[in-house]
Each structure stands twice: as structure tokens, then as C-alpha cells.
Amino acid sequence: MVDGYGVVAVAFIGKAIERVWHLDPAMLGLVFAAGPAGMMIGSLVISPFADRLGRRKVALASLLLVAISMFCAALAGNVWQLLAALAVTGLGIGGVLATLNTVVAEIAPPERRNMVMAIFSSGYPLGSTLAGGFAIGLMAKFGWPVVFVIGGTLATLVFFFNLFSLPEPPRGALPARGDDDTSWRPFGPKQRAATVAICLAFFLNMISFYFILLWTTRLTIAIGVPENVGATAMTIVNLASLVGPFLFGALADRFGLIRVAGLYFVGFGGAIALFAGATTDLWVIYMIAALIGLLMAGAMTSLYASTPLIFPAKVRAAGTGLAIGIGRLGATVGPMLAGLALQIGIGRPGLYLLFAIPPILVAILLMSGRIAPATTINKEI
């Protein structure tokens, strides 16, 4: 929940800071990319410590970092201070994601793991929805900093909740690919194909995922509708995202994770392409927003559910962090690419068609069998 709030909050304040600090689209894209860039570093740098020091300790430290940096973001007096605070927030979120994703996968019952991961993934859109609700309800009265004050408070509460309730899972709780822990190398002969495939899948998905999260509000307003319509469209994306993981989990438990994931990614790409049509019809905007949210959340859940199964216990947090970290490189590229494309004159329809391509490529990657080769793990997924 904290990760969803922390990432999406900046999307809702985008128009406000653009107006106050006179930002051009390229600079706004840089602001949007600061959090994902921090998440990339956090996933890659912080997650290995979870394997050495313990998942619980690293998760709690990361949550505390998120809380402090969000309060700092509320105090930012210029765009560079905000950039720094957002980057540190992303750093903490990267550590939280890689660590908690591993914990949940390790303690979940094998027969219900897809659904448990879906419940875990639903926290992201829940946080995003809260960000939208607070932005719409309070920004007009208190200004954009209030969004980060609430975010910092939320992160603090989550920190104390986990301080007293988060378990340290036993090593070896989740069976991996059948390789001995000591022989694991991410790009060794036995692991190379799966490691590259899952990292590439995260990278491609995050390009489009974060484009939707961070630019939908701004690009919806650009059609010519009121600002509150853009915020409402993004809130609908997030509300639909609450349902997406549960629907995906139920389907994946019945029909298989990889098969259902491929269909979700095809649908996600198609839904983005639908948004290329410039219309001011509110019902059309909201229906497409709901479809995008439903499909993109399920697609993301599929990657989070697949990743811990690939790596053995001794390096599971590090391996998951590697995949998520490479994904966050895509999350950084996506918002910046959109800003630069707008700067050079590519219009809204062209942008949505461009960003519809990466999910289709992920679907092809999934169907190729590279992420889940024919090993004992396929019995579980």
C-alpha cells in the first residue's frame, strides 16, 4: 500500500507543480522518473542485505526511510529538492518491494500461492487509490504538500504495524527450481535464460505501467476536459486495479500462472491502444480507464508471483531485487520517454500506441516458455 501511494502521489500533484514552478514536459517527466529511479537502485542495492541480515530487518528499515523522505518531499521548496526526496522515497520502496514480495511468497501455502500474491499485490492499487482520493479532496484546500504529509503518516503507521507483526520466514520455505543453493548464479548456464527473461519482462512491463500511472492524469486533461476528470480517470484505474489481482489469482490457480499471464498482457496492451482515441466523452474515458486498471494490475501480479519461484532461498531476495531493479529501469525510462516525446511534438494518440507495444512483447516472452522452463517448478505454477 505504501509503495502504491508513494509512487502515484507525484502523478496527482504533477499539474500543480508544473504550474507553480513553470515546468516544461521534459522536466515534469524527470520528476515522474525520480521515484522509479530510486526504486531501481533500492531493489538492486538493498535487497541483497535481506538475504544476509534478514528480510524483516531490511523491510522495516526501508519502510522507515520511505516515511522520512515523504515528509521531506512535503517541505520541498523547489523542483530539485522534490526530485531528491522522491528519489530517496523510491530507494526505500525498492527495498520494501523486493523484501516483502519474497516474504509473502515464502510463507504462502503452495496450493494458494497465486491468490496470496494477488492479495499482496492489491496493496499497490489500494495505496494509489488513497493517493488519488486525498489529492482530489485536499489539494485544493491545503496545496500539494499535504499529499506527502499524509503519505509520510501512512508509511509511519505501516512501519509500526509491521514492527510488531511481520515474521521472519524460515529459510527454504519456498521450493525453487531444483538447483542447489550454492550453485546459483544469475547468468550461469542453468539460470541465464530465466534470469534474462524475467528481468526483460519486468523492464518492458514497467515502461508502460509507469507511463499509465504517471501520465494518465496529465494526458487526459490535455484532451480538453476539466482537471478533476483527469484525476478521476486515474482514480478509476486504481480502483479497477484493486479487482485485477484477485481475478488474476483465481484464474491462475485454475488454469496456470503463465497461460493466464500471457492473456493479461495482450489485453493490457490492447487497452492502452484504446486510449489513443481522443474523446471528451466521460463514460468512454472512464470505461477504458477501468479496463486498463483491471488488466495491468493482473499482469503485474503475474510477474511478482513468478519471480520468487525462480530463485533458491539463500539468494531469493537478491534475485527478486535484481528483477524488480531492472524493471525499475523501465519505470524510469517510461515517464522520461513520454515527456521527451511530448516535447518534440508526438501527440497523445501516438504516445498511447507507442506504449501499447511493451506489454505485447511481454506476452510473447511468456508464451516462449523462457520464464518457466520445464522443471519441477511448473507443477506449482
C-alpha positions, 0 to 999 in steps of 0.5 A: 500500500505504501509503495502504491501511494508513494509512487502515484502521489507525484502523478496527482500533484504533477499539474500543480507543480508544473504550474507553480514552478513553470515546468516544461514536459521534459522536466515534469517527466524527470520528476515522474522518473525520480521515484522509479529511479530510486526504486531501481537502485533500492531493489538492486542495492538493498535487497541483497542485505535481506538475504544476509541480515534478514528480510524483516530487518531490511523491510522495516528499515526501508519502510522507515526511510520511505516515511522520512523522505515523504515528509521531506518531499512535503517541505520541498521548496523547489523542483530539485529538492522534490526530485531528491526526496522522491528519489530517496522515497523510491530507494526505500520502496525498492527495498520494501518491494523486493523484501516483502514480495519474497516474504509473502511468497515464502510463507504462502501455502503452495496450493494458494500461492497465486491468490496470496500474491494477488492479495499482496499485490492489491496493496499497490492499487489500494495505496494509489487509490488513497493517493488519488482520493486525498489529492482530489479532496485536499489539494485544493484546500491545503496545496500539494504538500499535504499529499506527502504529509499524509503519505509520510503518516501512512508509511509511519503507521505501516512501519509500526504495524509491521514492527510488531507483526511481520515474521521472519520466514524460515529459510527454504520455505519456498521450493525453487527450481531444483538447483542447489543453493550454492550453485546459483548464479544469475547468468550461469548456464542453468539460470541465464535464460530465466534470469534474462527473461524475467528481468526483460519482462519486468523492464518492458512491463514497467515502461508502460505501467509507469507511463499509465500511472504517471501520465494518465492524469496529465494526458487526459486533461490535455484532451480538453476536459476539466482537471478533476476528470483527469484525476478521476480517470486515474482514480478509476484505474486504481480502483479497477486495479484493486479487482485485477489481482484477485481475478488474476489469482483465481484464474491462475490457480485454475488454469496456470500462472503463465497461460493466464499471464500471457492473456493479461498482457495482450489485453493490457496492451490492447487497452492502452491502444484504446486510449489513443482515441481522443474523446471528451466523452466521460463514460468512454474515458472512464470505461477504458480507464477501468479496463486498463486498471483491471488488466495491468494490475493482473499482469503485474501480479503475474510477474511478482508471483513468478519471480520468487519461484525462480530463485533458491532461498539463500539468494531469493531476495537478491534475485527478486531485487535484481528483477524488480531493479531492472524493471525499475529501469523501465519505470524510469525510462517510461515517464522520461520517454513520454515527456521527451516525446511530448516535447518534440511534438508526438501527440497523445494518440501516438504516445498511447500506441507507442506504449501499447507495444511493451506489454505485447512483447511481454506476452510473447516472452511468456508464451516462449516458455523462457520464464518457466522452463520445464522443471519441477517448478511448473507443477506449482505454477 
